[in-house]
Amino acid sequence: MTTTTDLAWFKSSYSGTQGDSCVEVAVGQQAVHVRDSKDATRPDFAVGRDGWAQFVRYAAGV
């Protein structure tokens, strides 16, 4: 079983290098995990891959 510490987390390309407010995401086998980049010790939340795809389409205005 994969834990969230085993996942490859990444920040948005829009994220600054000065500790700006941002989120990180990691793609798991069955879900996309999202966490606060400023405090990675806080719990993340996970959304199904289909739900994430719908969110990304909505955010992109497609």
C-alpha positions in Angstrom: 0.0 0.0 0.0 1.3 3.5 -0.9 1.3 6.1 1.8 1.2 9.8 1.2 4.8 10.1 2.2 5.7 7.7 -0.7 4.1 9.9 -3.2 5.9 12.4 -5.5 4.5 15.8 -4.4 4.8 18.8 -6.7 3.8 22.5 -6.6 2.1 24.5 -9.3 4.3 26.1 -11.9 2.6 29.3 -10.8 4.0 28.9 -7.3 6.7 31.4 -6.2 10.0 30.6 -4.7 9.5 32.9 -1.7 7.3 30.6 0.4 4.1 31.9 -1.2 0.8 30.4 -0.4 0.4 27.3 -2.5 -0.8 23.8 -2.6 1.0 20.6 -3.6 -0.5 17.7 -5.4 0.5 14.1 -5.8 -1.1 11.6 -8.1 -1.8 8.2 -6.6 -3.2 5.0 -8.2 -6.8 5.8 -7.3 -6.8 9.4 -6.2 -5.1 12.8 -6.4 -3.9 14.1 -3.0 -3.7 17.8 -2.2 -1.9 19.4 0.7 -0.8 22.8 2.0 2.8 23.4 0.9 3.6 25.6 3.9 2.7 22.8 6.4 3.2 19.4 4.8 2.6 17.8 8.3 -1.1 18.7 8.2 -3.4 16.0 6.7 -3.9 16.1 3.0 -7.2 15.4 1.3 -7.8 13.1 -1.6 -10.2 13.3 -4.5 -10.9 10.6 -7.1 -9.1 10.9 -10.4 -12.4 11.6 -12.3 -13.3 14.3 -9.8 -9.9 15.9 -10.2 -10.2 15.9 -14.0 -13.5 17.6 -13.7 -12.0 20.2 -11.4 -9.1 20.9 -13.7 -11.4 21.3 -16.7 -13.6 23.7 -14.7 -10.6 25.7 -13.5 -9.3 25.9 -17.1 -12.6 27.1 -18.3 -13.1 24.2 -20.7 
